[in-house]
Amino acid sequence: MTIEINNRPYDLPDDARISLLDFMRERLEFFGSKKGCNQGACGACTVLVDGERILSCLALAAQYDGRSVTTIEGVANGDELHPLQALFVEHEGMQCGYCTPGQIMSGIALKSELERGAPSNVSSDLTVAPRLSRDEIKERLSGNLCRCGAHNGIIDAVAAYVGGEEQ
């Protein structure tokens, strides 16, 4: 059984009880995804699996046999930051940085969700593509918590990345 993480194959652990987060951090030394609450409430462990975001603290590594995982370490192109990473810097979307990897991974996923026309809880009409607004971005990022107060910079960075309205 293997899993692809950041375009490299890895053997899955023999113990089926190991979370994807613990496998990545403790066995593979991918430390970008953070263990915050370890209960799926903070979003610090957000990664992409086949392009869709998941909370890696709630996922068992064994569930992802044959799947492709992208962590924050896998979004940059060498020394060149991913566009959303650069926008986080430009818009001061971080302070302590603990939530930043999960926020960025969610922002990347948010863009593809919008491109697919996936509605959210604040989408006013479920029959048309959601109108990107600040409220829409806030709703879609609501599972990622920031304790430092960098929310405005985070929203501005994501809005710039997806082409939404900035305020």
N, C-alpha and C positions, 0 to 999 in steps of 0.2 A: 504494500500500500504506500502510495506516494502522494505528496501534495506539492504544488508549485507555489513558491512564495517569491515575489519580486523576480519572476522569470527564471527561477532556479528550482530544480526538483529536490525534495527532501523526503527521506523515509519517515513515515508517521510513527509515533511512539507505540510501543507494544501495549501499554496501558491505555485502554479505551476511555478511562475516566479523566484524562488530562485535558484541560480546556485549551482551546486554540491560543488564547492569550498566554497561558503559562508555557505551552510548548514553544511559542515564538520567543518569549522573553528568557526562559530558563534553559532551554535546550539549544536554541539557535542564536541567542544573543541579539535579537531584534528588540532593542529597548525603546524604540520610538512610541509604540503603543503603550499607554500607561495603564496600570492597575489602580483605578480610583476607588470606586465603591465595591467592585467585584460582585455587583448585584444587577447590573444593567441599567442603572439609574443615572449615571453621570456622562456616559459617552466618551470617556477618555480612551477607551480601548477600541474605538471604531476603526474598522478596516474594510476593504472592499473584497468581496468574493464574486468573481466573474462580473465585476463592475457594479455590484450592488452592495450597499453598506450593511454591515452586521456589527453586533456587539460581541467582540471576540471572547469576553469573559463568560458569556453565556453559551458559547458554542464549544462542543467537544471537537478536538482536532480530528478524531477518527471520522466524523461526519463529512469531512471535506476531502476525502480520498478522490484523487483525480481532478480536483478543482484548482482554480487559480486565485491566489490571495495577493492583494497588493497592500503593503503597509506604507507608512509615511516615508520609510527609507527607500521605497520603490517609485516615488512619484517624480523626483528630480531627474534631470538628465545630466549625469556627471556632476560637475560644479554649477550647472545652470539650474536655478530653482524652477519648480513647477510654477506656472503663471499665478496660481492662487497663493502659493507660498510668498511670491514676490509682492502680491497685493496685501498680504497680511503685514509685511514689513512696511510698505508704503502707507497703509491706513492705520498703523499702530494697533493691529488686531491681536496683540498679546501683551501680557505683563510678565507673569511668572512663567508662562509657557507650558504649564502642566496640561492644560486642556487643548493646546494648539494642535497637536497631531490629530486628535479626534475631530476637532472643528474643521480642519482642512480636509480630512477624508470625507466628512459629511458634506462639505461644500462642493467637493468634486462630484459626489453622488447626487447631490441636489440638482446640479446642472443637467445630468442625464435624465433624472426624474422629470424635470420640466420639459426637456426635449421630447420625452415620450408622452407628455400630456397627462402624467399621473397627478390626480387631484390631492389636496390636503384637507385638513379640517377647516381651513378658512377659505377654500375655493367656493366661490359664490354659485357657480353653475357647473355641475358635474358633466354636462354634455359638451362643453367646450374646453379647450386648453386653458389651464390656469393663467391668469394675468399676474405677471410677476410684480410684486409689490414688496415693500418693506415688511408688511405683516405676513405675507406669504413666506418670505425668507425666515423671519423669526419663528414661524410655526414649524417650518421644516428643520430648523436647527434646535428646536426646543428640547430635544433629547440629549443635547450637549451642553453641559453646565460650565460656567466660568465664574469662579469665586472672586477674581481680582477686579472685575468691573470693566473688562475690555469689550463688552458687548457691542457698543456702538462701532468700534473699529472692526470687529468681526463682521457685523452686518454690512458695513460699508465695503469691506474687502470682498465679501461674497457677492454683493450687489454688482460691484464692478466686474467681477469674474463672469457672472451670468448675464450681464448686460441689463440689469434692472435699474430701478430708480434709486438714486442716492440722495440722502437728506442730511 
